[in-house]
Amino acid sequence: MEWIIIVLIFGCVSTLTLGVISFVTTRSKARKRLTRLADGTAADIGSISDSDAASFDEPTGMLESILGRLARNPSNGSEEIDRVRLRLVQAGYRRPSAFKTYQGSRVACALVLPMALIVVSPALGLDELRFAVLACCSSALGLVIPSMIIDRLGNARRAAIVRGLPDALDLMVVCVEAGLGITACLSRIAREFSHSNPILSAEFELVTLESRAGKTNAAALRSLAQRTGAAEVSSLVAMLVQTERFGTSLADTLRVHSDDLRIQRLQRAEELAAKIPLKMLFPTVIIFVASMIVTIGPGMMELMKFFDDKSS
């Protein structure tokens, strides 16, 4: 009973702390946004969603400030740091402080999990050796959890982009046949897909903004492929760059590429459908065994008791 009370107290204190931090962070972000709107410094970036637009702002929340202080100062030019920053960008975190926040979250998780183990250990009755092993394992798990979350967010983001890419290319074919250029086509797609696929819309809108800022179409498209990290987008960018360089028919090329992407999407759906029976096999076996134990178990126990009485 005592360990239940300890766990409940720890959960209540953690929830209250996180709630206060979230409340202060939300108020500070709202206050900063109202200030920017009042002095006219807020820029209209078209169809980019609020979450993606907020990723360009500097952090003002208390939680992000604490996590930033826990992280070490990054040294520019390191390949490992550049690789981590690219993963963060592909997961949707583009602001300069994202790297320090990510590193601080790893340190915080590596400290919080052993502290939680210290609170729970009296109820579990762990000896010193087991506690040391579990503390080391929980600290290592805390270092890995933020990386796993970033990878899952990046994969979900890439899946959303790839899922909406064939439909976007169909609209792009219509725009090209109407006489629009690549930048105008991407801007049109960003407006049309702002509700159905906001992630793809935001990425295309960033391409148009980079083109307006002075980048060439090829450089802006290569940045798109690097930000998304999807092989389908990379092939599309290579095709658009080659088409613009050699002056071939863009509409026909886009139509063929759209058909290929749609076939690949259908094949991925068929692959997932084919994996369902194998994934359901193990839970089905567990449910079947549990049902057999519940159904036949009492009868078997009575039968064994009957034979024991007869033998005695």
N, C-alpha and C positions, 0 to 999 in steps of 0.2 A: 504493500500500500504506500510505503514511503517513496519508492522510486517513481510511482505514478504521480505523486504530488510534485516531486522534483522536476519531472519532465514537463508537467503542465505549467509550473512556474517559469521554467526556462522558455517554453513556447510563448507564454503571454508576454514576457519581457521582450523577447525578440520581435514579436509581432508589433508591440507598442513602439519599439525603437524604429523599426522599418516604416511604420505608419507616420511617425513624426518626421523622419527624414524625407519621405515621399511628399508630405504636405509642404514642408519648407522648400523642397526642390520645385514643386509645381508652382508655388506662389512666386518664387524668384524668377522662374521662366516666364510666367505670365506678366510679371511686372516689367521684365526686360522687353518683352514683345510689345506691351502697351507703350513703353517709352520710345521704342523705335518707330512705332506707328505715329506717335504724337509729333516727333521731330522730323518725320518724313524720310527717314533713312531706310525704311523697309522696302526692299526691292521686290517687284512682282516677277516671279520666275515661272509663270505660266501654269502648266498642269502638274508640276512637281508636287507630290503629296507633302503634308505637313511633317511627317516623320523624316522624309528625305531632305526636306528643306531645313529642318532643325539640325540635321547632321552637319551642316556647314557652320553653325554658330559655335562660339566658345562656351565651355561648360560654366554654368553658374550655380549648379546645385551643390548642396553640402556633401552628398554622397560621392559625387564625382570628384570634388575637391579632396576629400579624404583618401579616396583610392589613388588619385594622382600623387599625393604626398607619399603613399606607400611604395610607389614604383620608383625605380632608378631612372636617372636622366638618360635618355637614349643617345647613342653616338651616331651621328649621321654617316651614311655611307656603308654601314654594315649590311651584309647580305641577309643575315638572319632577321634583322629588324625590318628591312625592306620586304622580306617575304611575309612577315607577320602583318605589316601594314597593308600589303596587298590582300591578304586573307580578310582583314577587317573591312577593307573597301568592298570586297566581293560579298561580304555579309551585310553591307549597308551602312557601315560606320565610317564616314569620310572625314570628320573633323580632325584637326591636328592633334587634339588631346586624346584621341581614341586609343592610341598605343599605350600611353601612360595609364589610362583607365583600365585597359585590359590587363596590364602587368600588375596594377594595384589590386584588381579583383582576384588574380591568382594568389597573391600574397595574403589577401584577406581570407580567402577560402582555406588556404593552408594553415591559417591561425585559428579560424573559427571552428573548424571540424574537430581538432584536438581539444579545444576548450569545451565543446559540447560533449565530447567523450569523457572529459574530467567530471562534468556534472552528472553524467549518466552512470559512470563506473561504480559508484557505491551501491547502486541498485542492482547492477549486474554481478557484483561480487568478483571482480577481476583481480587476479594477483598481479604482482609487479611486472613479471615477464610478459604476460598476455596484454597488460595495459600498454607497455612500451611498444609491442609489436603492432597493436591496433592503432596507437597514436601515430606511429610512422606511416602505416598504411593510409590512415585518414588524411594525414598531411600531404602525402603523395597524390591521393585522390583529389584533394583540394586544388593542387596545381594543374591537374588534368581537366577538371570539370569546365572551366571557362573555355579552354581550347575545344572541347567537345561541343559546347554550345555554339561557338563561332562556326565550327564546321557544319553543324546542323542548320544554322541560319543561312549560311552560304549555299548549301545544297538546296534548301527550300526556295531561296531566291533564284537560283539558276533554273530550278524546275518550273517556277512560275514564268520566267522569261521564255524558256523553250516551249512551254505549253501555248503561249500566245503568239509565238513567232510566225507560224504558217498563216494565221488570219491577218496578221500585220502585213505580211508580204503580199497577200491578195489585195489588200487596200493599197499597198504601194504600187502594184501593177496598174491599178485603175488610175492612180495619181500620175504615174509616169506616162501612161497613154494619153492623159489629159494635158500633158505638156509641162508638168512641174519637174524641177530639179530634185536632186537627192536630198538637199537640206530642207527644201519646202515639203517634200514627201514625208520626211521624218517628223517635221513640225506638225503636219496634218495628222499623222498617225498618233502622235503624242496627245493631241487634243481629243481624238476619237476614242482612244483607249484609256483615258484618264479614270474612268469608272470600272470598266471591265477588267483591265490589267494595269493597275497603277504603277507597278514596278517597271514594266516594260515602257510605259509612258514616260516615267521619270528618266530612264536611261536615254531614250530617244530625244527627250527635251534637253538633256545635258549635251548631247551631240550638237544640236542646233545652237545652244548657247556658246559652246566652244568655237563653232564656225563663225558666229557673229563677233566673237572676241578676237578673231584674227587667225585662228588655226586653219590649216588646209583641211579639205574634206577627208583626205587619206589619214592625216594625223588624228582628227577627231574620231574617225571610225576605228582606228587602231586603239585609241583610248577606250572606246566602247568595248572592244573585245577583251582588253586587259581588265576593265572594271567588272565585267560579268563573269569571266572565266569559263564560259560555256563553249564547247567545241562547235556547236551549231552556229553561234554568233561569230566565232572566229572564221568559219568557212564562208558565212555571209559577207563579212567584212572583206575577206580576200577576194571574193567574187565581185563586190562593188568596186574595190580599188582597181582590179584588173579591167573591169568594164569601162571605168572612167578613163583609164590610161590608154586603152587601145580603141575606144570609141565603138564598141560592139553594141548590139541591140540590148538595152537594159530590160525592157519589158519581157522579152522572150526568156532571157536568163533568169529573171525573177520568177517567172511562171514555172519554169522547170525546177528551180530551187525550192519553191513553195510546195510543189508536188512531192519532191523528195523528203522534205521535212514532215509533210503530212503522213507519208508512208512510214517514216521512222517513228512518228508518234503512235501510229496504229500498231506497229511492231512492239513498241514498249508496253502498250496496253495489253496486247496478247501475251507478252512475256510475264507481266504481273498476274494476269489471269491464270496462266499455266502454273505459277508458283503457289497459288492458293491451296490446292489439295495437299501439297507437301507441308505447307505451314499449318494446316488444320489437323494433320495427322497426329502430332504429339499431344495437343490439347484434347483431341477426341479420345485418344488412348487413356489419358489420365481420367477423363470424365467417365469413360466406360469402366475402368477399374474401380473407381470410387463408387459408381452405381452398383457394381457387382458386390462390393464389400457391404454396402448398406443393405442390399436386397438379400444376399445369401448368408451374410455374416451371422445374424442371429440364429438362423436355422442350423448352420454348421456348429455354432457353439452349443446349442441344445443337443444336437446329435452326438457331439464329442462327450458331453456330460452324460448322456444316456449310456454310451458304451463304457465310460469309466465306471458308472454305477454297476453295470452288468459284470464287468471284469472283477470288481471288488466283491 
